[in-house]
Amino acid sequence: MSNITRMKNGESIVTGKILVTCTVTIIGLWSHSGTGEEWADDQNGMTSADAQAFKRACSCFGLGRYF
């Protein structure tokens, strides 16, 4: 998503969101997907969104608490 106006540090900025989809497959069982999102102006936005998507996909297998 893009062109979202929000307040950051007392200033109005125009930014967007990073959206990530992650699919975890365990061979012989099945696959689960998870999504993650973060503000595009965050310096670690891609890393945060990717980690969130991975944890959500793993939680479907009961692995989320280990990450």
CHARMM-style PDB file with segment names, atoms N, HN, CA, C and O in Angstrom:
ATOM      1  N   MET     1       0.852  -1.166   0.000  1.00  0.00      PROA
ATOM      2  CA  MET     1       0.000   0.000   0.000  1.00  0.00      PROA
ATOM      3  C   MET     1       0.900   1.231   0.000  1.00  0.00      PROA
ATOM      4  O   MET     1       1.997   1.200   0.557  1.00  0.00      PROA
ATOM      5  N   SER     2       0.453   2.279  -0.603  1.00  0.00      PROA
ATOM      6  HN  SER     2      -0.438   2.304  -1.056  1.00  0.00      PROA
ATOM      7  CA  SER     2       1.265   3.485  -0.655  1.00  0.00      PROA
ATOM      8  C   SER     2       0.398   4.719  -0.441  1.00  0.00      PROA
ATOM      9  O   SER     2      -0.831   4.651  -0.435  1.00  0.00      PROA
ATOM     10  N   ASN     3       1.074   5.839  -0.267  1.00  0.00      PROA
ATOM     11  HN  ASN     3       2.073   5.894  -0.272  1.00  0.00      PROA
ATOM     12  CA  ASN     3       0.430   7.138  -0.083  1.00  0.00      PROA
ATOM     13  C   ASN     3      -0.490   7.185   1.134  1.00  0.00      PROA
ATOM     14  O   ASN     3      -1.641   7.611   1.038  1.00  0.00      PROA
ATOM     15  N   ILE     4       0.022   6.749   2.265  1.00  0.00      PROA
ATOM     16  HN  ILE     4       0.957   6.403   2.343  1.00  0.00      PROA
ATOM     17  CA  ILE     4      -0.693   6.832   3.533  1.00  0.00      PROA
ATOM     18  C   ILE     4      -0.056   7.957   4.334  1.00  0.00      PROA
ATOM     19  O   ILE     4       1.156   7.958   4.548  1.00  0.00      PROA
ATOM     20  N   THR     5      -0.859   8.911   4.776  1.00  0.00      PROA
ATOM     21  HN  THR     5      -1.843   8.911   4.602  1.00  0.00      PROA
ATOM     22  CA  THR     5      -0.350  10.010   5.587  1.00  0.00      PROA
ATOM     23  C   THR     5      -0.484   9.625   7.053  1.00  0.00      PROA
ATOM     24  O   THR     5      -1.555   9.214   7.498  1.00  0.00      PROA
ATOM     25  N   ARG     6       0.616   9.762   7.809  1.00  0.00      PROA
ATOM     26  HN  ARG     6       1.487  10.096   7.447  1.00  0.00      PROA
ATOM     27  CA  ARG     6       0.593   9.446   9.235  1.00  0.00      PROA
ATOM     28  C   ARG     6       1.549  10.372   9.976  1.00  0.00      PROA
ATOM     29  O   ARG     6       2.387  11.037   9.369  1.00  0.00      PROA
ATOM     30  N   MET     7       1.408  10.402  11.294  1.00  0.00      PROA
ATOM     31  HN  MET     7       0.727   9.861  11.787  1.00  0.00      PROA
ATOM     32  CA  MET     7       2.267  11.228  12.137  1.00  0.00      PROA
ATOM     33  C   MET     7       3.442  10.383  12.636  1.00  0.00      PROA
ATOM     34  O   MET     7       3.258   9.260  13.105  1.00  0.00      PROA
ATOM     35  N   LYS     8       4.649  10.941  12.527  1.00  0.00      PROA
ATOM     36  HN  LYS     8       4.798  11.854  12.146  1.00  0.00      PROA
ATOM     37  CA  LYS     8       5.844  10.286  13.053  1.00  0.00      PROA
ATOM     38  C   LYS     8       6.735  11.373  13.635  1.00  0.00      PROA
ATOM     39  O   LYS     8       7.129  12.307  12.936  1.00  0.00      PROA
ATOM     40  N   ASN     9       7.047  11.244  14.914  1.00  0.00      PROA
ATOM     41  HN  ASN     9       6.727  10.486  15.482  1.00  0.00      PROA
ATOM     42  CA  ASN     9       7.874  12.232  15.619  1.00  0.00      PROA
ATOM     43  C   ASN     9       7.301  13.642  15.508  1.00  0.00      PROA
ATOM     44  O   ASN     9       8.043  14.614  15.367  1.00  0.00      PROA
ATOM     45  N   GLY    10       5.978  13.743  15.571  1.00  0.00      PROA
ATOM     46  HN  GLY    10       5.375  12.954  15.685  1.00  0.00      PROA
ATOM     47  CA  GLY    10       5.321  15.045  15.534  1.00  0.00      PROA
ATOM     48  C   GLY    10       5.193  15.656  14.153  1.00  0.00      PROA
ATOM     49  O   GLY    10       4.717  16.784  14.028  1.00  0.00      PROA
ATOM     50  N   GLU    11       5.603  14.946  13.112  1.00  0.00      PROA
ATOM     51  HN  GLU    11       5.990  14.030  13.214  1.00  0.00      PROA
ATOM     52  CA  GLU    11       5.527  15.449  11.748  1.00  0.00      PROA
ATOM     53  C   GLU    11       4.595  14.577  10.925  1.00  0.00      PROA
ATOM     54  O   GLU    11       4.503  13.369  11.141  1.00  0.00      PROA
ATOM     55  N   SER    12       3.910  15.198   9.983  1.00  0.00      PROA
ATOM     56  HN  SER    12       3.985  16.179   9.807  1.00  0.00      PROA
ATOM     57  CA  SER    12       3.048  14.470   9.067  1.00  0.00      PROA
ATOM     58  C   SER    12       3.898  13.986   7.891  1.00  0.00      PROA
ATOM     59  O   SER    12       4.540  14.788   7.213  1.00  0.00      PROA
ATOM     60  N   ILE    13       3.901  12.674   7.652  1.00  0.00      PROA
ATOM     61  HN  ILE    13       3.379  12.022   8.203  1.00  0.00      PROA
ATOM     62  CA  ILE    13       4.684  12.116   6.548  1.00  0.00      PROA
ATOM     63  C   ILE    13       3.784  11.258   5.667  1.00  0.00      PROA
ATOM     64  O   ILE    13       2.765  10.737   6.121  1.00  0.00      PROA
ATOM     65  N   VAL    14       4.173  11.119   4.404  1.00  0.00      PROA
ATOM     66  HN  VAL    14       5.001  11.543   4.035  1.00  0.00      PROA
ATOM     67  CA  VAL    14       3.474  10.236   3.473  1.00  0.00      PROA
ATOM     68  C   VAL    14       4.355   9.014   3.287  1.00  0.00      PROA
ATOM     69  O   VAL    14       5.518   9.126   2.900  1.00  0.00      PROA
ATOM     70  N   THR    15       3.801   7.864   3.561  1.00  0.00      PROA
ATOM     71  HN  THR    15       2.856   7.773   3.875  1.00  0.00      PROA
ATOM     72  CA  THR    15       4.567   6.619   3.494  1.00  0.00      PROA
ATOM     73  C   THR    15       3.672   5.507   2.972  1.00  0.00      PROA
ATOM     74  O   THR    15       2.591   5.780   2.449  1.00  0.00      PROA
ATOM     75  N   GLY    16       4.089   4.301   3.101  1.00  0.00      PROA
ATOM     76  HN  GLY    16       4.967   4.079   3.526  1.00  0.00      PROA
ATOM     77  CA  GLY    16       3.318   3.138   2.684  1.00  0.00      PROA
ATOM     78  C   GLY    16       3.583   1.981   3.633  1.00  0.00      PROA
ATOM     79  O   GLY    16       4.263   2.135   4.647  1.00  0.00      PROA
ATOM     80  N   LYS    17       3.042   0.836   3.294  1.00  0.00      PROA
ATOM     81  HN  LYS    17       2.490   0.711   2.470  1.00  0.00      PROA
ATOM     82  CA  LYS    17       3.225  -0.361   4.105  1.00  0.00      PROA
ATOM     83  C   LYS    17       3.940  -1.420   3.279  1.00  0.00      PROA
ATOM     84  O   LYS    17       3.738  -1.526   2.070  1.00  0.00      PROA
ATOM     85  N   ILE    18       4.773  -2.195   3.945  1.00  0.00      PROA
ATOM     86  HN  ILE    18       4.937  -2.109   4.928  1.00  0.00      PROA
ATOM     87  CA  ILE    18       5.412  -3.361   3.339  1.00  0.00      PROA
ATOM     88  C   ILE    18       4.562  -4.562   3.735  1.00  0.00      PROA
ATOM     89  O   ILE    18       4.304  -4.780   4.919  1.00  0.00      PROA
ATOM     90  N   LEU    19       4.132  -5.332   2.758  1.00  0.00      PROA
ATOM     91  HN  LEU    19       4.341  -5.155   1.797  1.00  0.00      PROA
ATOM     92  CA  LEU    19       3.335  -6.531   3.014  1.00  0.00      PROA
ATOM     93  C   LEU    19       4.113  -7.746   2.520  1.00  0.00      PROA
ATOM     94  O   LEU    19       4.569  -7.769   1.377  1.00  0.00      PROA
ATOM     95  N   VAL    20       4.268  -8.759   3.381  1.00  0.00      PROA
ATOM     96  HN  VAL    20       3.898  -8.740   4.310  1.00  0.00      PROA
ATOM     97  CA  VAL    20       5.051  -9.957   3.058  1.00  0.00      PROA
ATOM     98  C   VAL    20       4.190 -11.190   3.299  1.00  0.00      PROA
ATOM     99  O   VAL    20       3.466 -11.267   4.292  1.00  0.00      PROA
ATOM    100  N   THR    21       4.273 -12.150   2.389  1.00  0.00      PROA
ATOM    101  HN  THR    21       4.861 -12.088   1.582  1.00  0.00      PROA
ATOM    102  CA  THR    21       3.624 -13.446   2.567  1.00  0.00      PROA
ATOM    103  C   THR    21       4.713 -14.510   2.609  1.00  0.00      PROA
ATOM    104  O   THR    21       5.621 -14.513   1.778  1.00  0.00      PROA
ATOM    105  N   CYS    22       4.616 -15.407   3.578  1.00  0.00      PROA
ATOM    106  HN  CYS    22       3.878 -15.404   4.252  1.00  0.00      PROA
ATOM    107  CA  CYS    22       5.603 -16.477   3.741  1.00  0.00      PROA
ATOM    108  C   CYS    22       4.862 -17.811   3.804  1.00  0.00      PROA
ATOM    109  O   CYS    22       3.860 -17.934   4.509  1.00  0.00      PROA
ATOM    110  N   THR    23       5.349 -18.800   3.074  1.00  0.00      PROA
ATOM    111  HN  THR    23       6.162 -18.701   2.501  1.00  0.00      PROA
ATOM    112  CA  THR    23       4.776 -20.141   3.112  1.00  0.00      PROA
ATOM    113  C   THR    23       5.830 -21.103   3.643  1.00  0.00      PROA
ATOM    114  O   THR    23       6.944 -21.167   3.123  1.00  0.00      PROA
ATOM    115  N   VAL    24       5.471 -21.849   4.681  1.00  0.00      PROA
ATOM    116  HN  VAL    24       4.566 -21.797   5.103  1.00  0.00      PROA
ATOM    117  CA  VAL    24       6.359 -22.858   5.269  1.00  0.00      PROA
ATOM    118  C   VAL    24       5.785 -24.226   4.923  1.00  0.00      PROA
ATOM    119  O   VAL    24       4.612 -24.499   5.174  1.00  0.00      PROA
ATOM    120  N   THR    25       6.624 -25.082   4.343  1.00  0.00      PROA
ATOM    121  HN  THR    25       7.577 -24.860   4.138  1.00  0.00      PROA
ATOM    122  CA  THR    25       6.202 -26.423   3.953  1.00  0.00      PROA
ATOM    123  C   THR    25       7.039 -27.447   4.693  1.00  0.00      PROA
ATOM    124  O   THR    25       8.268 -27.378   4.685  1.00  0.00      PROA
ATOM    125  N   ILE    26       6.377 -28.393   5.329  1.00  0.00      PROA
ATOM    126  HN  ILE    26       5.379 -28.450   5.335  1.00  0.00      PROA
ATOM    127  CA  ILE    26       7.054 -29.545   5.926  1.00  0.00      PROA
ATOM    128  C   ILE    26       6.764 -30.718   4.995  1.00  0.00      PROA
ATOM    129  O   ILE    26       5.622 -31.158   4.855  1.00  0.00      PROA
ATOM    130  N   ILE    27       7.824 -31.210   4.367  1.00  0.00      PROA
ATOM    131  HN  ILE    27       8.751 -30.853   4.480  1.00  0.00      PROA
ATOM    132  CA  ILE    27       7.686 -32.263   3.362  1.00  0.00      PROA
ATOM    133  C   ILE    27       6.968 -33.465   3.973  1.00  0.00      PROA
ATOM    134  O   ILE    27       7.321 -33.926   5.059  1.00  0.00      PROA
ATOM    135  N   GLY    28       5.971 -33.959   3.273  1.00  0.00      PROA
ATOM    136  HN  GLY    28       5.684 -33.585   2.391  1.00  0.00      PROA
ATOM    137  CA  GLY    28       5.216 -35.108   3.727  1.00  0.00      PROA
ATOM    138  C   GLY    28       4.011 -34.744   4.573  1.00  0.00      PROA
ATOM    139  O   GLY    28       3.166 -35.599   4.837  1.00  0.00      PROA
ATOM    140  N   LEU    29       3.910 -33.493   5.005  1.00  0.00      PROA
ATOM    141  HN  LEU    29       4.596 -32.798   4.790  1.00  0.00      PROA
ATOM    142  CA  LEU    29       2.750 -33.065   5.791  1.00  0.00      PROA
ATOM    143  C   LEU    29       1.916 -32.083   4.973  1.00  0.00      PROA
ATOM    144  O   LEU    29       1.089 -32.504   4.164  1.00  0.00      PROA
ATOM    145  N   TRP    30       2.118 -30.804   5.168  1.00  0.00      PROA
ATOM    146  HN  TRP    30       2.789 -30.462   5.826  1.00  0.00      PROA
ATOM    147  CA  TRP    30       1.355 -29.784   4.462  1.00  0.00      PROA
ATOM    148  C   TRP    30       2.072 -28.449   4.550  1.00  0.00      PROA
ATOM    149  O   TRP    30       3.157 -28.346   5.122  1.00  0.00      PROA
ATOM    150  N   SER    31       1.451 -27.430   3.975  1.00  0.00      PROA
ATOM    151  HN  SER    31       0.569 -27.514   3.510  1.00  0.00      PROA
ATOM    152  CA  SER    31       2.010 -26.076   3.970  1.00  0.00      PROA
ATOM    153  C   SER    31       1.082 -25.129   4.705  1.00  0.00      PROA
ATOM    154  O   SER    31      -0.134 -25.321   4.719  1.00  0.00      PROA
ATOM    155  N   HSD    32       1.659 -24.110   5.312  1.00  0.00      PROA
ATOM    156  HN  HSD    32       2.647 -23.954   5.301  1.00  0.00      PROA
ATOM    157  CA  HSD    32       0.894 -23.035   5.939  1.00  0.00      PROA
ATOM    158  C   HSD    32       1.517 -21.709   5.536  1.00  0.00      PROA
ATOM    159  O   HSD    32       2.730 -21.607   5.354  1.00  0.00      PROA
ATOM    160  N   SER    33       0.678 -20.700   5.400  1.00  0.00      PROA
ATOM    161  HN  SER    33      -0.308 -20.783   5.548  1.00  0.00      PROA
ATOM    162  CA  SER    33       1.137 -19.362   5.027  1.00  0.00      PROA
ATOM    163  C   SER    33       0.878 -18.390   6.158  1.00  0.00      PROA
ATOM    164  O   SER    33      -0.032 -18.577   6.965  1.00  0.00      PROA
ATOM    165  N   GLY    34       1.689 -17.354   6.205  1.00  0.00      PROA
ATOM    166  HN  GLY    34       2.429 -17.203   5.550  1.00  0.00      PROA
ATOM    167  CA  GLY    34       1.517 -16.280   7.174  1.00  0.00      PROA
ATOM    168  C   GLY    34       1.813 -14.954   6.498  1.00  0.00      PROA
ATOM    169  O   GLY    34       2.503 -14.911   5.480  1.00  0.00      PROA
ATOM    170  N   THR    35       1.296 -13.882   7.056  1.00  0.00      PROA
ATOM    171  HN  THR    35       0.735 -13.917   7.883  1.00  0.00      PROA
ATOM    172  CA  THR    35       1.526 -12.551   6.505  1.00  0.00      PROA
ATOM    173  C   THR    35       2.181 -11.664   7.546  1.00  0.00      PROA
ATOM    174  O   THR    35       2.031 -11.875   8.750  1.00  0.00      PROA
ATOM    175  N   GLY    36       2.906 -10.673   7.067  1.00  0.00      PROA
ATOM    176  HN  GLY    36       3.028 -10.501   6.089  1.00  0.00      PROA
ATOM    177  CA  GLY    36       3.536  -9.692   7.940  1.00  0.00      PROA
ATOM    178  C   GLY    36       3.444  -8.324   7.304  1.00  0.00      PROA
ATOM    179  O   GLY    36       3.386  -8.212   6.080  1.00  0.00      PROA
ATOM    180  N   GLU    37       3.428  -7.280   8.118  1.00  0.00      PROA
ATOM    181  HN  GLU    37       3.475  -7.371   9.113  1.00  0.00      PROA
ATOM    182  CA  GLU    37       3.351  -5.923   7.593  1.00  0.00      PROA
ATOM    183  C   GLU    37       4.075  -4.961   8.507  1.00  0.00      PROA
ATOM    184  O   GLU    37       4.157  -5.165   9.718  1.00  0.00      PROA
ATOM    185  N   GLU    38       4.603  -3.900   7.899  1.00  0.00      PROA
ATOM    186  HN  GLU    38       4.536  -3.734   6.915  1.00  0.00      PROA
ATOM    187  CA  GLU    38       5.336  -2.873   8.639  1.00  0.00      PROA
ATOM    188  C   GLU    38       5.332  -1.603   7.806  1.00  0.00      PROA
ATOM    189  O   GLU    38       5.101  -1.645   6.597  1.00  0.00      PROA
ATOM    190  N   TRP    39       5.590  -0.469   8.458  1.00  0.00      PROA
ATOM    191  HN  TRP    39       5.777  -0.435   9.439  1.00  0.00      PROA
ATOM    192  CA  TRP    39       5.663   0.806   7.747  1.00  0.00      PROA
ATOM    193  C   TRP    39       6.896   0.830   6.861  1.00  0.00      PROA
ATOM    194  O   TRP    39       7.965   0.380   7.273  1.00  0.00      PROA
ATOM    195  N   ALA    40       6.758   1.355   5.637  1.00  0.00      PROA
ATOM    196  HN  ALA    40       5.889   1.721   5.303  1.00  0.00      PROA
ATOM    197  CA  ALA    40       7.860   1.406   4.675  1.00  0.00      PROA
ATOM    198  C   ALA    40       8.959   2.368   5.099  1.00  0.00      PROA
ATOM    199  O   ALA    40      10.109   2.201   4.695  1.00  0.00      PROA
ATOM    200  N   ASP    41       8.627   3.377   5.910  1.00  0.00      PROA
ATOM    201  HN  ASP    41       7.692   3.513   6.238  1.00  0.00      PROA
ATOM    202  CA  ASP    41       9.644   4.340   6.330  1.00  0.00      PROA
ATOM    203  C   ASP    41      10.473   3.841   7.511  1.00  0.00      PROA
ATOM    204  O   ASP    41      11.418   4.513   7.924  1.00  0.00      PROA
ATOM    205  N   ASP    42      10.137   2.684   8.056  1.00  0.00      PROA
ATOM    206  HN  ASP    42       9.370   2.139   7.720  1.00  0.00      PROA
ATOM    207  CA  ASP    42      10.926   2.083   9.138  1.00  0.00      PROA
ATOM    208  C   ASP    42      12.217   1.521   8.543  1.00  0.00      PROA
ATOM    209  O   ASP    42      12.180   0.805   7.542  1.00  0.00      PROA
ATOM    210  N   GLN    43      13.333   1.838   9.143  1.00  0.00      PROA
ATOM    211  HN  GLN    43      13.363   2.420   9.956  1.00  0.00      PROA
ATOM    212  CA  GLN    43      14.620   1.408   8.597  1.00  0.00      PROA
ATOM    213  C   GLN    43      14.767  -0.115   8.586  1.00  0.00      PROA
ATOM    214  O   GLN    43      15.496  -0.647   7.749  1.00  0.00      PROA
ATOM    215  N   ASN    44      14.100  -0.825   9.487  1.00  0.00      PROA
ATOM    216  HN  ASN    44      13.508  -0.393  10.167  1.00  0.00      PROA
ATOM    217  CA  ASN    44      14.121  -2.294   9.514  1.00  0.00      PROA
ATOM    218  C   ASN    44      12.770  -2.876   9.116  1.00  0.00      PROA
ATOM    219  O   ASN    44      12.418  -3.975   9.544  1.00  0.00      PROA
ATOM    220  N   GLY    45      12.024  -2.158   8.311  1.00  0.00      PROA
ATOM    221  HN  GLY    45      12.310  -1.266   7.963  1.00  0.00      PROA
ATOM    222  CA  GLY    45      10.666  -2.564   7.945  1.00  0.00      PROA
ATOM    223  C   GLY    45      10.585  -3.914   7.264  1.00  0.00      PROA
ATOM    224  O   GLY    45       9.737  -4.734   7.613  1.00  0.00      PROA
ATOM    225  N   MET    46      11.457  -4.157   6.294  1.00  0.00      PROA
ATOM    226  HN  MET    46      12.146  -3.490   6.010  1.00  0.00      PROA
ATOM    227  CA  MET    46      11.418  -5.424   5.564  1.00  0.00      PROA
ATOM    228  C   MET    46      11.765  -6.592   6.475  1.00  0.00      PROA
ATOM    229  O   MET    46      11.132  -7.645   6.402  1.00  0.00      PROA
ATOM    230  N   THR    47      12.755  -6.416   7.324  1.00  0.00      PROA
ATOM    231  HN  THR    47      13.270  -5.561   7.384  1.00  0.00      PROA
ATOM    232  CA  THR    47      13.154  -7.467   8.260  1.00  0.00      PROA
ATOM    233  C   THR    47      12.025  -7.778   9.230  1.00  0.00      PROA
ATOM    234  O   THR    47      11.740  -8.946   9.494  1.00  0.00      PROA
ATOM    235  N   SER    48      11.384  -6.755   9.760  1.00  0.00      PROA
ATOM    236  HN  SER    48      11.615  -5.806   9.545  1.00  0.00      PROA
ATOM    237  CA  SER    48      10.284  -6.944  10.713  1.00  0.00      PROA
ATOM    238  C   SER    48       9.092  -7.633  10.066  1.00  0.00      PROA
ATOM    239  O   SER    48       8.506  -8.543  10.651  1.00  0.00      PROA
ATOM    240  N   ALA    49       8.730  -7.203   8.859  1.00  0.00      PROA
ATOM    241  HN  ALA    49       9.206  -6.463   8.383  1.00  0.00      PROA
ATOM    242  CA  ALA    49       7.592  -7.806   8.158  1.00  0.00      PROA
ATOM    243  C   ALA    49       7.878  -9.259   7.805  1.00  0.00      PROA
ATOM    244  O   ALA    49       7.002 -10.115   7.929  1.00  0.00      PROA
ATOM    245  N   ASP    50       9.098  -9.538   7.367  1.00  0.00      PROA
ATOM    246  HN  ASP    50       9.810  -8.843   7.266  1.00  0.00      PROA
ATOM    247  CA  ASP    50       9.493 -10.903   7.021  1.00  0.00      PROA
ATOM    248  C   ASP    50       9.464 -11.813   8.248  1.00  0.00      PROA
ATOM    249  O   ASP    50       8.957 -12.932   8.178  1.00  0.00      PROA
ATOM    250  N   ALA    51      10.001 -11.340   9.362  1.00  0.00      PROA
ATOM    251  HN  ALA    51      10.413 -10.431   9.419  1.00  0.00      PROA
ATOM    252  CA  ALA    51      10.014 -12.133  10.601  1.00  0.00      PROA
ATOM    253  C   ALA    51       8.599 -12.395  11.100  1.00  0.00      PROA
ATOM    254  O   ALA    51       8.292 -13.496  11.558  1.00  0.00      PROA
ATOM    255  N   GLN    52       7.738 -11.387  11.012  1.00  0.00      PROA
ATOM    256  HN  GLN    52       7.987 -10.493  10.640  1.00  0.00      PROA
ATOM    257  CA  GLN    52       6.353 -11.539  11.453  1.00  0.00      PROA
ATOM    258  C   GLN    52       5.628 -12.585  10.602  1.00  0.00      PROA
ATOM    259  O   GLN    52       4.901 -13.421  11.138  1.00  0.00      PROA
ATOM    260  N   ALA    53       5.820 -12.542   9.284  1.00  0.00      PROA
ATOM    261  HN  ALA    53       6.411 -11.862   8.849  1.00  0.00      PROA
ATOM    262  CA  ALA    53       5.183 -13.510   8.390  1.00  0.00      PROA
ATOM    263  C   ALA    53       5.683 -14.926   8.671  1.00  0.00      PROA
ATOM    264  O   ALA    53       4.892 -15.869   8.701  1.00  0.00      PROA
ATOM    265  N   PHE    54       6.988 -15.077   8.875  1.00  0.00      PROA
ATOM    266  HN  PHE    54       7.630 -14.310   8.850  1.00  0.00      PROA
ATOM    267  CA  PHE    54       7.567 -16.392   9.151  1.00  0.00      PROA
ATOM    268  C   PHE    54       7.028 -16.966  10.462  1.00  0.00      PROA
ATOM    269  O   PHE    54       6.666 -18.141  10.523  1.00  0.00      PROA
ATOM    270  N   LYS    55       6.975 -16.142  11.511  1.00  0.00      PROA
ATOM    271  HN  LYS    55       7.270 -15.188  11.462  1.00  0.00      PROA
ATOM    272  CA  LYS    55       6.463 -16.611  12.809  1.00  0.00      PROA
ATOM    273  C   LYS    55       4.999 -17.013  12.713  1.00  0.00      PROA
ATOM    274  O   LYS    55       4.587 -18.006  13.314  1.00  0.00      PROA
ATOM    275  N   ARG    56       4.213 -16.254  11.965  1.00  0.00      PROA
ATOM    276  HN  ARG    56       4.547 -15.448  11.477  1.00  0.00      PROA
ATOM    277  CA  ARG    56       2.790 -16.588  11.812  1.00  0.00      PROA
ATOM    278  C   ARG    56       2.598 -17.885  11.043  1.00  0.00      PROA
ATOM    279  O   ARG    56       1.717 -18.676  11.382  1.00  0.00      PROA
ATOM    280  N   ALA    57       3.408 -18.120  10.011  1.00  0.00      PROA
ATOM    281  HN  ALA    57       4.123 -17.478   9.736  1.00  0.00      PROA
ATOM    282  CA  ALA    57       3.315 -19.373   9.258  1.00  0.00      PROA
ATOM    283  C   ALA    57       3.732 -20.555  10.128  1.00  0.00      PROA
ATOM    284  O   ALA    57       3.102 -21.612  10.078  1.00  0.00      PROA
ATOM    285  N   CYS    58       4.784 -20.387  10.923  1.00  0.00      PROA
ATOM    286  HN  CYS    58       5.295 -19.529  10.964  1.00  0.00      PROA
ATOM    287  CA  CYS    58       5.264 -21.465  11.797  1.00  0.00      PROA
ATOM    288  C   CYS    58       4.298 -21.757  12.936  1.00  0.00      PROA
ATOM    289  O   CYS    58       4.217 -22.892  13.406  1.00  0.00      PROA
ATOM    290  N   SER    59       3.568 -20.742  13.383  1.00  0.00      PROA
ATOM    291  HN  SER    59       3.634 -19.820  13.002  1.00  0.00      PROA
ATOM    292  CA  SER    59       2.647 -20.953  14.507  1.00  0.00      PROA
ATOM    293  C   SER    59       1.524 -21.918  14.138  1.00  0.00      PROA
ATOM    294  O   SER    59       0.942 -22.548  15.020  1.00  0.00      PROA
ATOM    295  N   CYS    60       1.212 -22.043  12.850  1.00  0.00      PROA
ATOM    296  HN  CYS    60       1.685 -21.531  12.133  1.00  0.00      PROA
ATOM    297  CA  CYS    60       0.195 -23.006  12.412  1.00  0.00      PROA
ATOM    298  C   CYS    60       0.640 -24.441  12.667  1.00  0.00      PROA
ATOM    299  O   CYS    60      -0.192 -25.334  12.824  1.00  0.00      PROA
ATOM    300  N   PHE    61       1.950 -24.660  12.708  1.00  0.00      PROA
ATOM    301  HN  PHE    61       2.626 -23.934  12.580  1.00  0.00      PROA
ATOM    302  CA  PHE    61       2.505 -25.976  13.026  1.00  0.00      PROA
ATOM    303  C   PHE    61       2.788 -26.125  14.520  1.00  0.00      PROA
ATOM    304  O   PHE    61       3.214 -27.192  14.962  1.00  0.00      PROA
ATOM    305  N   GLY    62       2.558 -25.073  15.299  1.00  0.00      PROA
ATOM    306  HN  GLY    62       2.212 -24.206  14.940  1.00  0.00      PROA
ATOM    307  CA  GLY    62       2.875 -25.100  16.719  1.00  0.00      PROA
ATOM    308  C   GLY    62       4.325 -24.752  16.999  1.00  0.00      PROA
ATOM    309  O   GLY    62       4.813 -24.983  18.105  1.00  0.00      PROA
ATOM    310  N   LEU    63       5.025 -24.198  16.008  1.00  0.00      PROA
ATOM    311  HN  LEU    63       4.628 -24.010  15.110  1.00  0.00      PROA
ATOM    312  CA  LEU    63       6.440 -23.864  16.160  1.00  0.00      PROA
ATOM    313  C   LEU    63       6.668 -22.403  16.521  1.00  0.00      PROA
ATOM    314  O   LEU    63       7.796 -22.026  16.838  1.00  0.00      PROA
ATOM    315  N   GLY    64       5.650 -21.584  16.485  1.00  0.00      PROA
ATOM    316  HN  GLY    64       4.734 -21.890  16.227  1.00  0.00      PROA
ATOM    317  CA  GLY    64       5.788 -20.147  16.677  1.00  0.00      PROA
ATOM    318  C   GLY    64       6.429 -19.740  17.986  1.00  0.00      PROA
ATOM    319  O   GLY    64       7.199 -18.780  18.017  1.00  0.00      PROA
ATOM    320  N   ARG    65       6.138 -20.432  19.053  1.00  0.00      PROA
ATOM    321  HN  ARG    65       5.513 -21.211  19.028  1.00  0.00      PROA
ATOM    322  CA  ARG    65       6.676 -20.036  20.361  1.00  0.00      PROA
ATOM    323  C   ARG    65       8.179 -20.249  20.475  1.00  0.00      PROA
ATOM    324  O   ARG    65       8.824 -19.658  21.340  1.00  0.00      PROA
ATOM    325  N   TYR    66       8.747 -21.095  19.604  1.00  0.00      PROA
ATOM    326  HN  TYR    66       8.223 -21.575  18.901  1.00  0.00      PROA
ATOM    327  CA  TYR    66      10.182 -21.350  19.635  1.00  0.00      PROA
ATOM    328  C   TYR    66      10.982 -20.276  18.906  1.00  0.00      PROA
ATOM    329  O   TYR    66      12.206 -20.221  19.023  1.00  0.00      PROA
ATOM    330  N   PHE    67      10.285 -19.421  18.150  1.00  0.00      PROA
ATOM    331  HN  PHE    67       9.291 -19.466  18.055  1.00  0.00      PROA
ATOM    332  CA  PHE    67      10.955 -18.354  17.416  1.00  0.00      PROA
ATOM    333  C   PHE    67      10.702 -17.059  18.120  1.00  0.00      PROA
ATOM    334  OT1 PHE    67      11.174 -16.012  17.676  1.00  0.00      PROA
TER     335      PHE     67
END
